[in-house]
C-alpha cells in the first residue's frame, strides 16, 4: 500500500508497462512523493481531473489515446501542469513534437530512474510547487511594457497578464534579468532546467518560439528576445 506524504505533491505516472510504472513509483515514493498510476490515455485524463497532480510523467506509446494526444488535451483545457514525456523514440523530431504540444521535458527509454526523479524535483522547484526560498528573487523586473513579478510568478505585457507555463516563465526570467547579455543554449539548459540536461539543445528553440508567440514577438524584428546565430539568445536591451 502506497503511503501518502502531505508535504509533497502528487505525481501522476502514465505508462501501460506495469514494471516501468512500478519502478518509477518506487523511486518517487522513496523521495516522499504521493504517486498515482494510470495505464492508458483515457485513464490519465480522468486521474488529472480527479487528483489535479502537480506533475505528470507521460509515456507516448499508450494503448488507446497516445501520449501526444493526451498532452494536447491537457493543454487545450489550459491546464498548466508540468509534463515530462517518456519516449522510446530516438529522433529529435519526435521529441520536439512533444515539446511543441506543451511538454516541459522528455526522457528517452531506457532511462536512469534517479535522473528522472532529479528532473521531477527540478521542475517542481522551478514551478514553485516545492519550496526553495533561496532560489527565488522578489524584486519586480521592470522592462517598460513588460513586467515580471517573481513573488507571484506573473508576467504582464502592456498591463495584460500573460499566461506562461513553468519553463516558459523560467526561461523568460533568466533572459530578462540581464538584458543585452548573450546566453548560450547550454547555459540556459543547465540554469533553467536545473540539472545537467542530457538531450537536444533544440529544446530551448522550441520554448523560445512559444515565448515569442505569447509575447507577440517577431523573430525577424524582435521586440524582446533576439537570436544570436550559432550561440544562443539574449533579451533585447532597450536602453
Protein Blocks (a to p, Z undefined) as FASTA:
>chain_A
ZZddfkbccdddddfbfklmmmmmmmmmmnopacdddfbfklmmmmmmmnopabdcddfb
dfklgfklmmmmmmmnopabdcddddfbfbfklmmmmmmnopabdcdddddfklmmmmmm
mmmmmnopagcfklpcfbdcdehjaccdfklopaceehiacdddfklmmmmmmmmmmghi
acdfklmmmmmnopacdddfklmmmmmmmmmmmnopafklcfklccdehilccdddfZZ
